[in-house]
């Protein structure tokens, strides 16, 4: 029993699309991660301070 070793043209196109979609997703993740890091390091992500003490 032998298996076909040649790759069909459809699979080549799907591979190209899958790589493209993967790169786009990785780019979006990198952007969101970068924005999160910048926001946290700038100190913009601080919990609101409440006044403690007397009434």
PyMOL Python script that loads the backbone (N, CA, C, O; Angstrom):
from pymol import cmd

cmd.read_pdbstr("""\
ATOM      1  N   UNK A   1       0.849  -1.171   0.000  1.00  0.00           N
ATOM      2  CA  UNK A   1       0.000   0.000   0.000  1.00  0.00           C
ATOM      3  C   UNK A   1       0.895   1.235   0.000  1.00  0.00           C
ATOM      4  O   UNK A   1       1.675   1.449   0.929  1.00  0.00           O
ATOM      5  N   UNK A   2       0.777   2.032  -1.034  1.00  0.00           N
ATOM      6  CA  UNK A   2       1.627   3.223  -1.121  1.00  0.00           C
ATOM      7  C   UNK A   2       0.767   4.473  -0.982  1.00  0.00           C
ATOM      8  O   UNK A   2      -0.376   4.537  -1.435  1.00  0.00           O
ATOM      9  N   UNK A   3       1.364   5.443  -0.344  1.00  0.00           N
ATOM     10  CA  UNK A   3       0.669   6.711  -0.170  1.00  0.00           C
ATOM     11  C   UNK A   3       1.195   7.709  -1.180  1.00  0.00           C
ATOM     12  O   UNK A   3       2.361   7.665  -1.573  1.00  0.00           O
ATOM     13  N   UNK A   4       0.330   8.598  -1.588  1.00  0.00           N
ATOM     14  CA  UNK A   4       0.731   9.617  -2.548  1.00  0.00           C
ATOM     15  C   UNK A   4       1.654  10.620  -1.873  1.00  0.00           C
ATOM     16  O   UNK A   4       1.300  11.183  -0.837  1.00  0.00           O
ATOM     17  N   UNK A   5       2.827  10.853  -2.442  1.00  0.00           N
ATOM     18  CA  UNK A   5       3.800  11.732  -1.813  1.00  0.00           C
ATOM     19  C   UNK A   5       3.744  13.150  -2.355  1.00  0.00           C
ATOM     20  O   UNK A   5       4.306  14.060  -1.745  1.00  0.00           O
ATOM     21  N   UNK A   6       3.090  13.360  -3.473  1.00  0.00           N
ATOM     22  CA  UNK A   6       3.026  14.711  -4.031  1.00  0.00           C
ATOM     23  C   UNK A   6       1.946  15.505  -3.303  1.00  0.00           C
ATOM     24  O   UNK A   6       0.907  14.966  -2.921  1.00  0.00           O
ATOM     25  N   UNK A   7       2.210  16.778  -3.122  1.00  0.00           N
ATOM     26  CA  UNK A   7       1.258  17.654  -2.453  1.00  0.00           C
ATOM     27  C   UNK A   7       0.318  18.249  -3.497  1.00  0.00           C
ATOM     28  O   UNK A   7       0.749  18.754  -4.534  1.00  0.00           O
ATOM     29  N   UNK A   8      -0.933  18.177  -3.205  1.00  0.00           N
ATOM     30  CA  UNK A   8      -1.923  18.718  -4.123  1.00  0.00           C
ATOM     31  C   UNK A   8      -1.861  20.246  -4.117  1.00  0.00           C
ATOM     32  O   UNK A   8      -1.465  20.852  -3.122  1.00  0.00           O
ATOM     33  N   UNK A   9      -2.249  20.856  -5.217  1.00  0.00           N
ATOM     34  CA  UNK A   9      -2.199  22.314  -5.352  1.00  0.00           C
ATOM     35  C   UNK A   9      -3.095  23.006  -4.327  1.00  0.00           C
ATOM     36  O   UNK A   9      -2.768  24.094  -3.853  1.00  0.00           O
ATOM     37  N   UNK A  10      -4.207  22.389  -3.986  1.00  0.00           N
ATOM     38  CA  UNK A  10      -5.123  22.947  -2.999  1.00  0.00           C
ATOM     39  C   UNK A  10      -4.445  23.051  -1.627  1.00  0.00           C
ATOM     40  O   UNK A  10      -4.624  24.039  -0.916  1.00  0.00           O
ATOM     41  N   UNK A  11      -3.678  22.042  -1.267  1.00  0.00           N
ATOM     42  CA  UNK A  11      -2.990  22.063   0.021  1.00  0.00           C
ATOM     43  C   UNK A  11      -1.924  23.148   0.064  1.00  0.00           C
ATOM     44  O   UNK A  11      -1.693  23.750   1.113  1.00  0.00           O
ATOM     45  N   UNK A  12      -1.283  23.397  -1.051  1.00  0.00           N
ATOM     46  CA  UNK A  12      -0.279  24.469  -1.107  1.00  0.00           C
ATOM     47  C   UNK A  12      -0.932  25.831  -0.883  1.00  0.00           C
ATOM     48  O   UNK A  12      -0.395  26.677  -0.166  1.00  0.00           O
ATOM     49  N   UNK A  13      -2.098  26.035  -1.505  1.00  0.00           N
ATOM     50  CA  UNK A  13      -2.796  27.310  -1.310  1.00  0.00           C
ATOM     51  C   UNK A  13      -3.268  27.466   0.128  1.00  0.00           C
ATOM     52  O   UNK A  13      -3.166  28.550   0.703  1.00  0.00           O
ATOM     53  N   UNK A  14      -3.783  26.392   0.709  1.00  0.00           N
ATOM     54  CA  UNK A  14      -4.235  26.455   2.102  1.00  0.00           C
ATOM     55  C   UNK A  14      -3.072  26.747   3.035  1.00  0.00           C
ATOM     56  O   UNK A  14      -3.218  27.514   3.987  1.00  0.00           O
ATOM     57  N   UNK A  15      -1.926  26.145   2.774  1.00  0.00           N
ATOM     58  CA  UNK A  15      -0.757  26.397   3.611  1.00  0.00           C
ATOM     59  C   UNK A  15      -0.383  27.873   3.556  1.00  0.00           C
ATOM     60  O   UNK A  15      -0.076  28.473   4.586  1.00  0.00           O
ATOM     61  N   UNK A  16      -0.405  28.458   2.372  1.00  0.00           N
ATOM     62  CA  UNK A  16      -0.090  29.880   2.246  1.00  0.00           C
ATOM     63  C   UNK A  16      -1.073  30.751   3.013  1.00  0.00           C
ATOM     64  O   UNK A  16      -0.672  31.706   3.678  1.00  0.00           O
ATOM     65  N   UNK A  17      -2.350  30.429   2.923  1.00  0.00           N
ATOM     66  CA  UNK A  17      -3.359  31.194   3.656  1.00  0.00           C
ATOM     67  C   UNK A  17      -3.198  31.024   5.161  1.00  0.00           C
ATOM     68  O   UNK A  17      -3.305  31.987   5.920  1.00  0.00           O
ATOM     69  N   UNK A  18      -2.941  29.793   5.582  1.00  0.00           N
ATOM     70  CA  UNK A  18      -2.789  29.539   7.013  1.00  0.00           C
ATOM     71  C   UNK A  18      -1.589  30.293   7.577  1.00  0.00           C
ATOM     72  O   UNK A  18      -1.663  30.831   8.682  1.00  0.00           O
ATOM     73  N   UNK A  19      -0.507  30.338   6.845  1.00  0.00           N
ATOM     74  CA  UNK A  19       0.667  31.091   7.301  1.00  0.00           C
ATOM     75  C   UNK A  19       0.334  32.575   7.375  1.00  0.00           C
ATOM     76  O   UNK A  19       0.736  33.256   8.318  1.00  0.00           O
ATOM     77  N   UNK A  20      -0.397  33.078   6.385  1.00  0.00           N
ATOM     78  CA  UNK A  20      -0.790  34.494   6.393  1.00  0.00           C
ATOM     79  C   UNK A  20      -1.678  34.833   7.577  1.00  0.00           C
ATOM     80  O   UNK A  20      -1.467  35.846   8.243  1.00  0.00           O
ATOM     81  N   UNK A  21      -2.667  33.995   7.842  1.00  0.00           N
ATOM     82  CA  UNK A  21      -3.574  34.227   8.973  1.00  0.00           C
ATOM     83  C   UNK A  21      -2.800  34.138  10.288  1.00  0.00           C
ATOM     84  O   UNK A  21      -3.038  34.920  11.208  1.00  0.00           O
ATOM     85  N   UNK A  22      -1.885  33.195  10.371  1.00  0.00           N
ATOM     86  CA  UNK A  22      -1.073  33.059  11.578  1.00  0.00           C
ATOM     87  C   UNK A  22      -0.210  34.292  11.827  1.00  0.00           C
ATOM     88  O   UNK A  22      -0.073  34.740  12.965  1.00  0.00           O
ATOM     89  N   UNK A  23       0.369  34.837  10.765  1.00  0.00           N
ATOM     90  CA  UNK A  23       1.189  36.043  10.917  1.00  0.00           C
ATOM     91  C   UNK A  23       0.342  37.248  11.333  1.00  0.00           C
ATOM     92  O   UNK A  23       0.776  38.062  12.148  1.00  0.00           O
ATOM     93  N   UNK A  24      -0.854  37.359  10.778  1.00  0.00           N
ATOM     94  CA  UNK A  24      -1.741  38.464  11.166  1.00  0.00           C
ATOM     95  C   UNK A  24      -2.134  38.333  12.635  1.00  0.00           C
ATOM     96  O   UNK A  24      -2.118  39.323  13.367  1.00  0.00           O
ATOM     97  N   UNK A  25      -2.484  37.136  13.072  1.00  0.00           N
ATOM     98  CA  UNK A  25      -2.854  36.930  14.474  1.00  0.00           C
ATOM     99  C   UNK A  25      -1.671  37.212  15.403  1.00  0.00           C
ATOM    100  O   UNK A  25      -1.841  37.832  16.452  1.00  0.00           O
ATOM    101  N   UNK A  26      -0.493  36.766  15.027  1.00  0.00           N
ATOM    102  CA  UNK A  26       0.687  37.022  15.840  1.00  0.00           C
ATOM    103  C   UNK A  26       0.968  38.524  15.923  1.00  0.00           C
ATOM    104  O   UNK A  26       1.371  39.025  16.972  1.00  0.00           O
ATOM    105  N   UNK A  27       0.754  39.238  14.819  1.00  0.00           N
ATOM    106  CA  UNK A  27       0.938  40.682  14.825  1.00  0.00           C
ATOM    107  C   UNK A  27      -0.044  41.386  15.749  1.00  0.00           C
ATOM    108  O   UNK A  27       0.336  42.291  16.491  1.00  0.00           O
ATOM    109  N   UNK A  28      -1.296  40.976  15.705  1.00  0.00           N
ATOM    110  CA  UNK A  28      -2.298  41.587  16.585  1.00  0.00           C
ATOM    111  C   UNK A  28      -1.992  41.306  18.056  1.00  0.00           C
ATOM    112  O   UNK A  28      -2.146  42.182  18.908  1.00  0.00           O
ATOM    113  N   UNK A  29      -1.563  40.095  18.342  1.00  0.00           N
ATOM    114  CA  UNK A  29      -1.207  39.749  19.721  1.00  0.00           C
ATOM    115  C   UNK A  29      -0.024  40.592  20.180  1.00  0.00           C
ATOM    116  O   UNK A  29      -0.001  41.066  21.316  1.00  0.00           O
ATOM    117  N   UNK A  30       0.959  40.781  19.298  1.00  0.00           N
ATOM    118  CA  UNK A  30       2.124  41.588  19.643  1.00  0.00           C
ATOM    119  C   UNK A  30       1.736  43.044  19.904  1.00  0.00           C
ATOM    120  O   UNK A  30       2.274  43.676  20.813  1.00  0.00           O
ATOM    121  N   UNK A  31       0.811  43.573  19.116  1.00  0.00           N
ATOM    122  CA  UNK A  31       0.361  44.955  19.321  1.00  0.00           C
ATOM    123  C   UNK A  31      -0.344  45.102  20.665  1.00  0.00           C
ATOM    124  O   UNK A  31      -0.058  46.034  21.417  1.00  0.00           O
ATOM    125  N   UNK A  32      -1.258  44.193  20.968  1.00  0.00           N
ATOM    126  CA  UNK A  32      -1.988  44.266  22.232  1.00  0.00           C
ATOM    127  C   UNK A  32      -1.029  44.107  23.412  1.00  0.00           C
ATOM    128  O   UNK A  32      -1.141  44.827  24.404  1.00  0.00           O
ATOM    129  N   UNK A  33      -0.097  43.175  23.308  1.00  0.00           N
ATOM    130  CA  UNK A  33       0.875  42.981  24.379  1.00  0.00           C
ATOM    131  C   UNK A  33       1.741  44.224  24.556  1.00  0.00           C
ATOM    132  O   UNK A  33       2.003  44.647  25.682  1.00  0.00           O
ATOM    133  N   UNK A  34       2.183  44.804  23.452  1.00  0.00           N
ATOM    134  CA  UNK A  34       3.001  46.015  23.523  1.00  0.00           C
ATOM    135  C   UNK A  34       2.254  47.169  24.165  1.00  0.00           C
ATOM    136  O   UNK A  34       2.806  47.877  25.007  1.00  0.00           O
ATOM    137  N   UNK A  35       1.010  47.363  23.775  1.00  0.00           N
ATOM    138  CA  UNK A  35       0.212  48.440  24.372  1.00  0.00           C
ATOM    139  C   UNK A  35       0.006  48.202  25.861  1.00  0.00           C
ATOM    140  O   UNK A  35       0.036  49.148  26.648  1.00  0.00           O
ATOM    141  N   UNK A  36      -0.201  46.964  26.252  1.00  0.00           N
ATOM    142  CA  UNK A  36      -0.380  46.642  27.669  1.00  0.00           C
ATOM    143  C   UNK A  36       0.882  46.949  28.454  1.00  0.00           C
ATOM    144  O   UNK A  36       0.815  47.540  29.532  1.00  0.00           O
ATOM    145  N   UNK A  37       2.026  46.556  27.926  1.00  0.00           N
ATOM    146  CA  UNK A  37       3.293  46.811  28.611  1.00  0.00           C
ATOM    147  C   UNK A  37       3.525  48.309  28.756  1.00  0.00           C
ATOM    148  O   UNK A  37       3.933  48.769  29.822  1.00  0.00           O
ATOM    149  N   UNK A  38       3.274  49.068  27.709  1.00  0.00           N
ATOM    150  CA  UNK A  38       3.475  50.522  27.769  1.00  0.00           C
ATOM    151  C   UNK A  38       2.537  51.148  28.777  1.00  0.00           C
ATOM    152  O   UNK A  38       2.950  52.015  29.546  1.00  0.00           O
ATOM    153  N   UNK A  39       1.290  50.731  28.791  1.00  0.00           N
ATOM    154  CA  UNK A  39       0.324  51.319  29.722  1.00  0.00           C
ATOM    155  C   UNK A  39       0.693  51.017  31.170  1.00  0.00           C
ATOM    156  O   UNK A  39       0.578  51.889  32.032  1.00  0.00           O
ATOM    157  N   UNK A  40       1.130  49.804  31.444  1.00  0.00           N
ATOM    158  CA  UNK A  40       1.481  49.433  32.815  1.00  0.00           C
ATOM    159  C   UNK A  40       2.755  50.133  33.262  1.00  0.00           C
ATOM    160  O   UNK A  40       2.830  50.584  34.405  1.00  0.00           O
ATOM    161  N   UNK A  41       3.749  50.236  32.406  1.00  0.00           N
ATOM    162  CA  UNK A  41       5.013  50.857  32.802  1.00  0.00           C
ATOM    163  C   UNK A  41       4.907  52.378  32.921  1.00  0.00           C
ATOM    164  O   UNK A  41       5.704  52.990  33.632  1.00  0.00           O
ATOM    165  N   UNK A  42       3.950  52.992  32.248  1.00  0.00           N
ATOM    166  CA  UNK A  42       3.770  54.444  32.374  1.00  0.00           C
ATOM    167  C   UNK A  42       3.049  54.826  33.652  1.00  0.00           C
ATOM    168  O   UNK A  42       2.992  56.009  33.988  1.00  0.00           O
ATOM    169  N   UNK A  43       2.509  53.884  34.359  1.00  0.00           N
ATOM    170  CA  UNK A  43       1.802  54.167  35.589  1.00  0.00           C
ATOM    171  C   UNK A  43       0.357  54.576  35.365  1.00  0.00           C
ATOM    172  O   UNK A  43      -0.320  55.007  36.299  1.00  0.00           O
ATOM    173  N   UNK A  44      -0.116  54.446  34.147  1.00  0.00           N
ATOM    174  CA  UNK A  44      -1.501  54.798  33.856  1.00  0.00           C
ATOM    175  C   UNK A  44      -2.463  53.751  34.401  1.00  0.00           C
ATOM    176  O   UNK A  44      -3.670  53.982  34.471  1.00  0.00           O
ATOM    177  N   UNK A  45      -1.932  52.622  34.779  1.00  0.00           N
ATOM    178  CA  UNK A  45      -2.770  51.537  35.277  1.00  0.00           C
ATOM    179  C   UNK A  45      -2.617  51.449  36.789  1.00  0.00           C
ATOM    180  O   UNK A  45      -2.031  50.503  37.315  1.00  0.00           O
ATOM    181  N   UNK A  46      -3.144  52.433  37.464  1.00  0.00           N
ATOM    182  CA  UNK A  46      -3.102  52.446  38.920  1.00  0.00           C
ATOM    183  C   UNK A  46      -4.525  52.425  39.439  1.00  0.00           C
ATOM    184  O   UNK A  46      -5.402  53.084  38.880  1.00  0.00           O
ATOM    185  N   UNK A  47      -4.761  51.683  40.489  1.00  0.00           N
ATOM    186  CA  UNK A  47      -6.116  51.669  41.047  1.00  0.00           C
ATOM    187  C   UNK A  47      -6.452  53.042  41.649  1.00  0.00           C
ATOM    188  O   UNK A  47      -5.562  53.738  42.137  1.00  0.00           O
ATOM    189  N   UNK A  48      -7.703  53.423  41.616  1.00  0.00           N
ATOM    190  CA  UNK A  48      -8.072  54.713  42.187  1.00  0.00           C
ATOM    191  C   UNK A  48      -7.791  54.745  43.688  1.00  0.00           C
ATOM    192  O   UNK A  48      -8.042  53.780  44.410  1.00  0.00           O
ATOM    193  N   UNK A  49      -7.275  55.858  44.122  1.00  0.00           N
ATOM    194  CA  UNK A  49      -6.938  55.983  45.550  1.00  0.00           C
ATOM    195  C   UNK A  49      -8.135  56.530  46.315  1.00  0.00           C
ATOM    196  O   UNK A  49      -8.763  57.509  45.910  1.00  0.00           O
ATOM    197  N   UNK A  50      -8.426  55.894  47.398  1.00  0.00           N
ATOM    198  CA  UNK A  50      -9.501  56.371  48.257  1.00  0.00           C
ATOM    199  C   UNK A  50      -8.888  56.982  49.509  1.00  0.00           C
ATOM    200  O   UNK A  50      -7.848  56.538  49.997  1.00  0.00           O
ATOM    201  N   UNK A  51      -9.534  57.971  49.994  1.00  0.00           N
ATOM    202  CA  UNK A  51      -9.022  58.610  51.199  1.00  0.00           C
ATOM    203  C   UNK A  51      -9.348  57.739  52.400  1.00  0.00           C
ATOM    204  O   UNK A  51     -10.484  57.306  52.592  1.00  0.00           O
ATOM    205  N   UNK A  52      -8.336  57.497  53.191  1.00  0.00           N
ATOM    206  CA  UNK A  52      -8.538  56.700  54.382  1.00  0.00           C
ATOM    207  C   UNK A  52      -8.370  57.611  55.595  1.00  0.00           C
ATOM    208  O   UNK A  52      -7.598  58.569  55.569  1.00  0.00           O
ATOM    209  N   UNK A  53      -9.072  57.308  56.604  1.00  0.00           N
ATOM    210  CA  UNK A  53      -8.900  58.097  57.804  1.00  0.00           C
ATOM    211  C   UNK A  53     -10.224  58.484  58.436  1.00  0.00           C
ATOM    212  O   UNK A  53     -11.200  57.735  58.396  1.00  0.00           O
ATOM    213  N   UNK A  54     -10.230  59.676  59.022  1.00  0.00           N
ATOM    214  CA  UNK A  54     -11.403  60.135  59.771  1.00  0.00           C
ATOM    215  C   UNK A  54     -12.585  60.433  58.913  1.00  0.00           C
ATOM    216  O   UNK A  54     -12.509  60.571  57.692  1.00  0.00           O
ATOM    217  N   UNK A  55     -13.710  60.527  59.628  1.00  0.00           N
ATOM    218  CA  UNK A  55     -14.948  60.827  58.920  1.00  0.00           C
ATOM    219  C   UNK A  55     -15.254  62.287  58.989  1.00  0.00           C
ATOM    220  O   UNK A  55     -16.265  62.732  58.447  1.00  0.00           O
TER     221      UNK A  55
END
""", "prot")
cmd.dss("prot")
cmd.show_as("cartoon", "prot")
cmd.util.cbc("prot")
cmd.orient("prot")
